[in-house]
Amino acid sequence: MCRPSIICLTLVGSVALLLGPGRTACCDEPPPAGLAVEPQTFSVPGKFSIDAPHDGYQWTLHHEDEIQGVKMQWYLYSKTGGQSAVVLGVQEYTADTDQARIDTIRGHYDGTHETLEKGGFTDLKGHPPKMEPPIPDRVPYAIMGKNPAGGDAYTFGLIVFGRSVYTLQTTASSREDARHMYDIANSFKELPAN
């Protein structure tokens, strides 16, 4: 059963932590110096895998929720002092109809757009997600604009439908960082169940 309002509020709350004026993404200590910069994979057995390059960023479990019977986990790919990040939401329900998928997409996209506006972001434009049936298993979108300080802001999203609903959202202040964060988000794969 699709519950977009719950998902949207939880995801937007997590992302708002990253997007607020003067905020930076943070996590635990950065990886030790001298680690190889080769891409590695962060995975949760029976759930998903996603790229995790050692470029000062790392994946951490941000928090877990259960709202109206829907279990959710929120992961954050960030580095101390960084301005760019990826937020991965795992909502343990299946959107098994086009209407359930459309409701999820609309809730996620509209909630993201609304949070950016309330956060003082302006000149918002971009590429909205596809909402005409048949809805594919992977639905991307993009929103670009100006942050409250007048600098460039890039938000890319990817909603993946599988056994669970996975919402990935990137934030970046440069086109180069945005591309890097989107490539990481786009590496997402649902793993076979245990």
N, C-alpha and C positions, 0 to 999 in steps of 0.2 A: 504494500500500500504506500502510495506516495505522500509524503508530508513535507512539501517544499517550504512551508513557513518555518518549521523547526530547523531544517537543514540550513536555510538561508540565514536565519538569525545567528545560528552557531558559527557558521563559516564567516559571515560578515564580522561578527565580534572578534574572531581570531585575526582576520585580515586587518581590521581597524587598528589593532595593536601595532601593526607594521606601517600603516599608512598615515598615522597622525602626524601633525606638524612637528618637526624636529626629532621624530622617532627613528631609531635604527633597529635593525634586526639583531638579535643576539641569541646566543646559545651557551652551552657549557664551554670549557676551555677549547681553543683551537687545536687541531691535530699537531703533534710534535713536529718540529722542523726536520727537514730531510726526508719526509715521506715522498714516495713517488707520486707524480702528478697524473698517473694513468687512471682512466675512469675505472671505478669499482662499482659494485652494486650493493644497494641497501635493500634487504628483503625481509618480509614477514612471512614465514612458512605457511603455506596454505592460503595466503591472501594475495600478496603482490610483490613485485620487484621494481626498482627504479634506479637509474644511474646515480652515482655518488662520487663525482670526481673530488680528489683531495686538492682543492684550490683554496683552502682556508675555510670552506663551508663544510657543514656536516648535517646529517639528518638526526633529529631528536623527536621523541614522542612529546608533544606539547601538552596535551591533556586528553582525557576520555570523558564522555558524557553518556547518559541514557535519558532520553527525553521521550515521553509518551511511548515507552517500549522500544524505541529505536536506539540501538547501541551505536556509538560513534567514537572514532579515534581521530585525533588531529596531530599531524606530523609537520615539522617545520624544517626546511633546508635553509640554513642561514649561517652567518659568521659574525663574530663579535665586531661591532662597529660598521657592519655592512649595510648598504642601502637597498640591496636586492634580496629577494627571498622567494621560495616556493612554499605554499601551504597545501598540504594534501589532506583532504577529509575523506574518511571511510565511513559510509553510512550503511549499516548492515540491514538493508532491505533491497528487494528487487523491483525495479521499475519495468514491469513486464508487458506494458501496453504502450502504444504511441502516446496516448493521453497522459499516462503517468510520467513518461519521459518529457513530454512538453511541459507539464506542470513543474517538474524538477528543473528543467533548463530555465524556464521563465523565472522561477523563484530565485535561482542562483544568479542569473544575469541581472535581473531587476534589482535584487538586493545589493549586488556589487556596485551597480551604477548609482543607486541611492546613497550608499555609504560614502562613495567618492564625493558626491555632491555635498553631503552633510559635513564631510571632512575639509571642505574648502577647495576642492579640485574644480577647475574650470575648463572651458573649451573642450569638453568631453565629446569625442567622436570615435568612430572605429567600425568594426565589423561585427554585427550582432550574430548570435548563434542561429543555426538552421532550426526552424520550428515547424516545418511542414512534413507530414508523414510521407514515406516511412522514415522514422528517426534512426540514424545509424548508431552504432555502439560507441563511437567517439565523436564528440561535438565540440569544436573549438570556437572561440570568440576572442575579440581584442577590443580594448578601450584605451585610447590615448588622450592626453590632455596636459594641463598644467597643474603642478602641485601648488599648495598654498603659498609657497615662496616664489612662484612664477617659473620654476624650472620644469623641464620635461618630465612626464610621468607615463609609464607604460604598464598596462595590466593585461595579461593574457590569461585566458581560462581554457580548461579542457575538462569536459565532463565525460566520464567513461562509465558505460552501463555494462554490468556483468552480474555475477551472483550478488554483488553489493553495488552501491552507487559510489563512485569515486569522483571527487571534485578537486581539481588541481588549479591553483591560481598563482600566477607569478606577479611580482611587483619589481619594478626597476626604474632607475632614473636616467638610463641611457639606452639607446637602441642596441648597442653591443651587448650590454648586460641583459637586456630583455631577450635577445636572441638566445644567449647562453642559458638563461633560466627556462625559456620555452623548450629548448632542446632537451633539457633535463626532464621537464614535465612530460614531454612527448615520448620519452623512453619508458613510460609507465606500462607495465604488463600485469594483468591478473594471472596469478599462479593457479595450477590445479588444486582443488581442495584436498586436504589431508585425508 
